[in-house]
Amino acid sequence: MAPPDRVLAVDLYGSAVVFEEFERVIAPGGGGLVVSSMAGHMTAGLPAEQEHDVAFAPADELLAKPFLGSDAVPNSMLVYIVSKRANYLRVQASAIT
């Protein structure tokens, strides 16, 4: 594991950038496969407003979210779980649009 800010930078922000770029180049009707960790299902989830936020916020805004700050997610394991939950939600949101 890495420090929490690094986990967020790679596992949350980095994945969000990849998802956004893929959406820009995918052909209409195209698809993709995302393999992830079960860690995103190791929590009851975030409050509904936060889940919506991580699912739809532009990648460049994610790391500024107060609920993703070091006070809210103080350790690497929790940050990893939240990041994987966010990735699950972003892929799910993209699949329905």
C-alpha positions as CSV (number, residue, x, y, z in Angstrom):
1,M,0.0,0.0,0.0
2,A,1.0,3.6,-0.6
3,P,0.1,6.7,1.4
4,P,-3.6,7.7,1.1
5,D,-3.0,10.6,-1.2
6,R,-1.1,8.4,-3.6
7,V,-3.7,5.7,-3.6
8,L,-6.4,8.4,-4.4
9,A,-4.2,9.8,-7.2
10,V,-3.7,6.4,-8.9
11,D,-6.8,4.3,-8.0
12,L,-9.4,7.1,-8.1
13,Y,-8.2,9.9,-10.2
14,G,-6.1,7.8,-12.6
15,S,-8.9,5.4,-13.3
16,A,-11.4,8.3,-13.8
17,V,-9.1,9.9,-16.4
18,V,-8.9,6.5,-18.2
19,F,-12.7,6.1,-18.2
20,E,-13.2,9.7,-19.5
21,E,-10.7,9.3,-22.3
22,F,-12.2,5.9,-23.3
23,E,-15.6,7.5,-23.5
24,R,-14.2,10.1,-25.9
25,V,-12.9,7.6,-28.4
26,I,-15.3,4.6,-28.1
27,A,-17.4,4.1,-31.2
28,P,-21.2,4.5,-30.8
29,G,-22.6,1.3,-29.5
30,G,-19.1,0.1,-28.5
31,G,-18.2,-1.4,-25.2
32,G,-15.4,-2.1,-22.8
33,L,-14.5,-4.4,-20.0
34,V,-13.3,-3.1,-16.7
35,V,-11.7,-5.6,-14.3
36,S,-11.6,-4.4,-10.7
37,S,-11.2,-5.4,-7.2
38,M,-13.9,-6.7,-4.9
39,A,-12.8,-4.0,-2.4
40,G,-15.5,-1.7,-3.8
41,H,-18.1,-4.0,-2.3
42,M,-16.4,-4.2,1.1
43,T,-18.3,-1.2,2.4
44,A,-22.0,-0.4,2.8
45,G,-21.2,2.5,0.4
46,L,-21.1,6.2,0.7
47,P,-24.0,8.5,1.4
48,A,-26.2,8.8,-1.7
49,E,-25.1,12.3,-2.5
50,Q,-21.4,11.3,-2.4
51,E,-22.0,8.2,-4.4
52,H,-23.6,10.3,-7.1
53,D,-20.8,12.8,-6.9
54,V,-18.0,10.2,-7.4
55,A,-20.0,8.6,-10.2
56,F,-20.5,11.7,-12.3
57,A,-17.9,14.4,-11.2
58,P,-15.3,15.2,-13.8
59,A,-12.0,13.5,-13.0
60,D,-10.2,16.8,-12.4
61,E,-12.6,17.6,-9.6
62,L,-12.5,14.3,-7.7
63,L,-9.4,14.9,-5.5
64,A,-10.8,18.2,-4.2
65,K,-13.9,16.6,-2.7
66,P,-14.0,17.2,1.1
67,F,-15.3,13.6,1.7
68,L,-12.1,12.3,0.1
69,G,-9.7,14.3,2.1
70,S,-7.3,13.0,4.6
71,D,-9.6,13.7,7.6
72,A,-12.4,11.7,6.0
73,V,-10.4,8.7,4.7
74,P,-7.3,8.7,6.9
75,N,-5.7,5.4,6.0
76,S,-4.6,3.6,2.8
77,M,-7.0,0.6,3.2
78,L,-10.0,2.8,3.6
79,V,-8.9,5.0,0.7
80,Y,-8.4,1.9,-1.5
81,I,-11.9,0.7,-0.7
82,V,-13.5,4.1,-1.4
83,S,-11.5,4.4,-4.6
84,K,-12.7,1.0,-5.8
85,R,-16.3,1.8,-4.8
86,A,-16.0,5.1,-6.8
87,N,-14.7,3.2,-9.9
88,Y,-17.5,0.7,-9.7
89,L,-20.0,3.6,-9.5
90,R,-18.4,5.5,-12.5
91,V,-18.4,2.4,-14.7
92,Q,-22.0,1.7,-13.7
93,A,-23.0,5.3,-14.5
94,S,-21.2,5.2,-17.9
95,A,-23.0,1.9,-18.7
96,I,-26.4,3.5,-18.5
97,T,-25.8,6.6,-20.5
